Amino acid sequence: MALQADIEALYDSEPAAIDLTDALKTFSEFKFFLNRGEIRAAEKKGDAWLVNHWVKKGILLGFRIGALQDVSIDSRFRFFDRSTYPLKNLSAADGVRLVPGGSSIRDGAYVARGVVCMPPMYINTGAYVDEGTMVDSHALVGSCAQVGKRVHVSAAAQIGGVLEPVGAMPVIIEDDVLIGGNCGIYEGTIVSRRAVIAAGVILTGGTAVYDAVKQRVYKKTPGAPLVIPEDAVIVPGSRPLDTEWGRKNGLSLATPVLVKYRDGKTDAATALEDSLR
């Protein structure tokens, strides 16, 4: 792919050796396909998610070659950002419901038809948000995060991105997942399809998730990210701090617990959001 080769070459070049006019032209072509969802930072092939290193390099290249410019609304609402990453150019024909009230979608993010954006929320460049997903108030979809179809990212939930290093897996949220309010999903965690993450759960690269049904523990390993199983229902929990001092003081650590796997009753509870679309 010629575009991939051009991006890789520019990324590896010394800044002084880059022809800015040609670089901006290449980046514009790259961002065209990024905006359409035809290239993405990570994609599923078979049963595995793979990082597209060159796409992440292209996103980083945009920051390198963009000039800082004034993008203020007026003299009271002042904003300054890279010229290569303005706000995404949307119209009603795109089929995205962007409700008034302080939301922003950065250029270079793919936002599919039928996505609902409740104010205020933010979707960063390189993110991929698929059809029928709702990004609720005060929620964040970080750079390079991959969010599937019919996902509800509830109010104040934070979906981390992971742009750097280029080889690192971004956060992945598969189809039909419910992310509860005030959740935080970070550091390349993969939440498999139809999982339910209850309000207040934090998942990171260092989080151990205890499966009370199958009596297993899910962790990130040197070769693989933390993966939440399909249909898992995760709630906030705790476990004792197993040191002499911890036991003496009755201390415990916050620990996500998988308490059940999704069933008809869970589906009925989560189906309520359909009435909001």
C-alpha positions in Angstrom: 0.0 0.0 0.0 1.6 3.2 -1.2 0.0 5.4 1.5 1.4 3.1 4.2 4.9 3.3 2.8 4.7 7.1 2.5 3.5 7.5 6.1 6.2 5.1 7.4 8.9 7.0 5.5 7.7 10.4 6.8 7.5 9.1 10.4 11.1 7.8 10.2 12.5 11.0 8.7 14.3 13.7 10.6 12.1 16.8 10.9 14.5 19.0 8.9 14.4 16.5 6.0 10.6 16.6 5.6 9.1 18.5 2.7 6.2 20.1 4.6 4.0 20.6 1.5 4.3 16.9 0.4 3.9 15.7 4.0 0.7 17.7 4.5 -0.7 16.3 1.2 0.1 12.7 2.3 -1.4 13.3 5.7 -4.6 14.8 4.2 -5.0 11.6 2.2 -4.3 9.5 5.3 -6.9 11.4 7.3 -9.5 11.1 4.6 -9.4 7.3 5.0 -9.2 7.6 8.8 -12.3 9.7 8.9 -14.2 7.2 6.7 -13.2 4.2 8.9 -11.4 2.6 6.0 -8.1 2.5 8.0 -8.0 2.2 11.8 -5.5 1.9 14.6 -6.5 -1.6 15.4 -8.8 -4.2 13.8 -10.0 -7.7 14.6 -8.7 -10.5 12.3 -10.2 -13.8 13.1 -10.4 -14.0 16.9 -7.5 -11.6 17.6 -7.2 -7.8 17.7 -4.1 -6.5 15.9 -2.5 -3.1 16.1 -2.0 -1.3 12.8 1.3 0.4 13.8 1.5 2.5 10.6 -1.9 4.1 11.3 -0.8 5.2 14.8 2.4 6.5 13.2 0.3 8.5 10.8 -1.7 10.0 13.7 1.4 11.0 15.5 2.9 12.4 12.2 -0.1 14.8 12.1 0.9 16.3 15.4 4.5 16.7 14.3 3.8 18.5 11.0 0.8 20.6 12.2 1.3 24.2 13.1 -0.3 25.7 16.2 -3.2 27.9 15.1 -5.9 30.1 16.5 -9.3 28.3 16.3 -11.2 30.6 18.7 -14.9 31.1 18.4 -14.7 34.7 19.4 -12.7 36.9 21.8 -14.2 35.2 24.9 -14.0 31.5 23.7 -10.3 31.1 22.8 -8.9 27.9 21.5 -5.5 26.9 20.0 -4.7 23.6 18.4 -2.7 21.9 15.6 -3.8 22.9 12.1 -3.9 19.2 11.2 -6.6 18.4 13.8 -9.5 20.8 13.5 -13.0 19.7 14.6 -14.5 17.0 12.5 -16.6 18.3 9.6 -20.0 16.8 10.1 -23.4 17.5 8.5 -26.9 16.1 9.0 -26.3 13.8 6.1 -23.7 11.9 8.1 -26.5 10.6 10.4 -24.7 11.3 13.6 -26.9 12.9 16.4 -24.7 15.5 18.0 -26.8 17.2 20.6 -26.0 20.9 21.4 -24.1 21.6 24.6 -20.3 21.7 24.4 -19.4 18.3 22.8 -16.4 18.0 20.4 -15.3 15.4 17.9 -11.8 15.9 16.6 -11.0 15.4 12.9 -9.5 11.9 12.2 -12.1 10.1 14.3 -14.6 7.7 12.6 -18.1 8.2 13.9 -20.6 5.9 12.2 -24.2 6.6 11.3 -26.6 6.3 14.1 -24.1 7.3 16.8 -25.7 9.5 19.5 -23.5 12.1 21.3 -24.9 13.6 24.4 -23.4 16.9 25.8 -20.8 17.4 26.8 -18.7 14.6 25.5 -15.4 14.3 23.6 -14.2 11.9 20.9 -10.5 12.2 20.1 -8.7 11.7 16.8 -8.0 8.1 15.7 -11.0 6.8 17.6 -13.4 4.4 15.9 -17.1 4.5 17.1 -19.4 2.1 15.3 -23.1 2.3 14.4 -25.8 2.7 17.1 -23.4 3.6 19.9 -24.3 6.2 22.5 -21.6 8.4 24.0 -23.3 9.9 27.0 -22.7 13.2 28.9 -19.2 13.9 30.3 -17.9 10.7 28.6 -14.5 10.5 26.8 -13.5 8.2 23.9 -9.7 8.6 23.7 -7.4 8.7 20.8 -7.3 5.3 18.9 -9.9 3.7 21.1 -12.1 1.2 19.1 -15.8 1.1 20.1 -18.1 -1.3 18.5 -21.8 -1.3 17.5 -24.6 -0.6 19.9 -22.3 0.2 22.8 -23.5 2.6 25.6 -20.7 4.6 27.0 -22.5 5.9 30.1 -22.2 9.4 31.7 -18.7 10.3 32.9 -17.2 7.1 31.6 -13.6 7.3 30.4 -12.5 5.1 27.5 -8.7 5.6 27.3 -6.9 5.7 24.1 -3.3 4.6 24.0 -1.7 6.4 21.1 1.9 5.8 22.2 3.9 3.7 22.0 2.8 2.8 18.5 2.9 -0.9 19.1 0.7 -0.8 22.2 -2.9 -2.1 21.9 -5.5 0.7 22.2 -8.6 0.2 24.4 -11.1 -2.1 22.6 -14.8 -2.1 23.4 -16.6 -4.7 21.3 -20.3 -4.8 20.1 -23.3 -4.6 22.5 -21.2 -3.7 25.6 -22.7 -1.5 28.4 -20.1 0.7 30.1 -21.6 2.0 33.3 -21.3 5.6 34.6 -18.0 6.7 36.1 -16.2 3.7 34.7 -12.6 4.0 33.5 -11.2 1.6 30.8 -7.5 2.2 30.2 -4.2 0.8 29.0 -5.2 -1.4 26.1 -8.0 -3.4 28.0 -10.2 -5.4 25.7 -13.9 -5.6 26.7 -15.4 -8.5 24.7 -18.9 -8.4 23.2 -22.0 -8.2 25.3 -20.1 -7.6 28.5 -21.7 -5.3 31.2 -19.3 -3.1 33.2 -21.2 -1.8 36.2 -20.9 1.8 37.3 -17.6 2.8 39.0 -15.5 -0.1 37.7 -11.9 0.8 36.8 -10.0 -1.5 34.4 -6.3 -0.9 33.7 -3.2 -2.9 32.7 -2.5 -3.6 36.3 -6.0 -4.7 37.3 -6.8 -8.3 38.2 -10.4 -9.3 37.6 -11.7 -12.1 39.7 -14.3 -14.5 38.0 -16.5 -15.7 40.9 -18.4 -18.0 38.4 -15.5 -19.9 36.8 -13.1 -19.2 39.7 -10.4 -17.7 37.5 -8.4 -14.5 37.6 -7.9 -12.4 34.4 -4.8 -10.3 34.2 -2.6 -8.5 31.6 0.5 -10.5 30.7 3.7 -9.4 29.0 2.3 -10.7 25.7 -1.4 -9.9 25.9 -3.7 -7.2 27.4 -6.4 -7.7 30.0 -9.4 -9.3 28.2 -12.8 -9.2 29.8 -14.8 -12.3 28.5 -17.9 -12.2 26.4 -21.2 -11.7 28.4 -19.3 -11.0 31.6 -21.0 -8.8 34.2 -18.4 -7.0 36.2 -19.1 -5.1 39.4 -16.9 -3.2 41.9 -15.6 -5.4 44.7 -12.8 -5.6 47.2 -10.2 -8.1 48.6 -8.3 -7.9 51.8 -4.8 -6.4 51.9 -3.0 -9.6 52.9 -0.2 -8.2 55.0 0.1 -8.2 58.7 -0.4 -4.4 58.9 -3.2 -4.6 56.4 -5.0 -7.3 58.3 -4.5 -5.4 61.6 -6.1 -2.3 60.2 -8.8 -4.1 58.3 -7.7 -2.7 54.9 -8.9 -3.9 51.5 -8.2 -3.1 47.9 -10.7 -2.3 45.2 -11.1 -5.3 42.9 -13.5 -5.8 39.9 -15.4 -9.0 40.3 -17.1 -11.0 37.6 -20.3 -12.0 39.3 -22.3 -13.6 36.5 -22.6 -14.0 32.8 -25.2 -12.1 30.8 -28.7 -13.7 30.5 -32.2 -12.8 29.5 -32.7 -10.8 32.7 -29.6 -8.7 32.1 -30.7 -8.1 28.5 -34.0 -6.8 29.7 -32.3 -4.4 32.1 -30.0 -3.0 29.5 -32.6 -2.8 26.7 -34.1 0.3 28.4 -31.6 2.5 26.6 -33.2 1.7 23.2 -36.0 4.1 24.1 -33.5 7.0 24.3 -32.2 6.5 20.7 
